[in-house]
């Protein structure tokens, strides 16, 4: 029954959406259809909730995490943290797997697109603790990849990205396609 409830909440009518802007201190990103939203929710493994495939500790950071709002039992999908890159929010939420926390950020709400549960988490509060900023992704990435230390954007140094480019090229069409494109355009 829980799976059905979560699935129905994901596709529920946008008219059922509540106003969660009260008390929000979220900073605008000037994104289309953004609305400040602060609410209490349980941190869950999305695949576990929908399929019953439930590894320990929400997959230890390898699974997409969701927020089940306590006010209406709707699953909200946190797609980004408060950093400029759209790196996701798993690094921010993983320490709170299975816990009820309070979050503050931006919800994307558009009735025409039937979008109302895409979330950009900016702050997290667990229990009586102070609010913490949801901005640790880059630091955690650097700790996991000490061999990629240096200046410039993380993605230019990421060994996984460099490996894909070395085999597939910058265009993703192979090294020959990259060479042809460079020859024709530069």
Residue pairs with C-beta under 8 A, 6 or more apart in sequence:
2 49
3 49
3 50
3 51
3 52
5 73
6 49
6 50
6 68
6 75
7 50
9 72
9 73
9 74
9 75
9 117
10 74
10 75
10 117
11 114
12 74
14 109
14 110
14 111
14 114
14 115
14 116
15 111
16 72
17 109
17 116
18 71
18 72
20 36
20 37
20 38
20 39
20 69
20 71
20 107
21 35
21 36
21 37
21 38
22 38
23 38
23 104
24 36
24 37
24 38
24 104
24 105
25 36
25 38
25 104
25 123
26 36
26 37
26 38
26 104
26 105
26 106
26 120
26 122
26 123
27 82
27 122
28 34
28 106
29 106
29 120
31 106
31 108
31 120
32 108
32 110
33 108
33 109
33 110
33 113
33 115
34 106
34 107
34 108
34 109
34 120
35 106
35 107
35 108
35 109
36 104
36 105
36 106
36 107
37 104
37 105
37 106
37 107
37 119
38 102
38 103
38 104
38 105
39 67
39 69
39 70
39 71
39 76
39 102
39 103
40 69
40 70
40 71
40 100
40 101
40 102
40 103
41 67
41 68
41 69
41 70
41 76
41 100
41 101
41 102
41 103
42 67
42 68
42 70
42 98
42 99
42 100
42 101
43 58
43 65
43 66
43 67
43 93
43 96
43 97
43 98
43 99
43 101
44 58
44 65
44 66
44 67
44 68
44 75
44 97
44 98
45 54
45 55
45 58
45 59
45 63
45 64
45 65
45 66
45 97
46 63
46 64
46 65
46 66
46 75
46 77
47 53
47 59
47 63
47 64
48 54
48 55
48 58
48 63
49 66
49 68
49 75
55 63
57 94
57 97
58 65
58 94
58 97
58 98
60 94
61 90
61 91
61 94
63 90
64 77
64 88
64 90
65 78
65 89
65 90
65 93
65 94
65 97
66 75
66 76
66 77
66 78
67 75
67 76
67 77
67 78
67 93
67 103
67 119
68 74
68 75
68 76
69 75
69 76
70 100
74 117
75 117
76 107
76 117
76 118
76 119
77 117
77 118
77 119
78 88
78 89
78 92
78 93
78 103
78 105
78 119
78 120
78 121
79 86
79 88
79 89
79 118
79 119
79 120
80 86
80 87
80 88
80 89
80 120
80 121
81 87
81 88
81 89
81 91
81 92
81 120
81 121
81 122
81 134
81 135
81 136
81 137
82 105
82 120
82 121
82 122
82 123
82 133
82 134
82 135
83 135
83 137
83 138
85 137
85 138
85 154
85 155
87 137
87 138
87 141
88 137
89 119
89 120
89 121
89 134
91 136
91 137
91 140
91 141
92 121
92 124
92 134
92 135
92 136
92 137
93 121
93 124
96 124
96 126
99 126
101 124
101 125
101 126
102 124
102 125
102 126
103 119
103 121
103 123
103 124
103 125
104 121
104 122
104 123
104 124
104 125
104 131
105 119
105 120
105 121
105 122
105 123
105 134
106 119
106 120
106 122
107 116
107 117
107 118
107 119
107 120
108 115
108 116
108 118
108 119
108 120
109 115
109 116
110 116
121 134
122 133
122 134
123 131
123 132
123 133
123 134
124 131
124 132
124 134
125 131
125 132
138 154
141 154
141 158
142 148
142 149
142 154
145 157
145 158
145 159
147 159
148 154
148 157
148 158
148 159
149 157
150 157
155 161
167 175
168 174
168 175
169 175
169 176
169 177
169 178
170 178
171 177
171 178
171 181
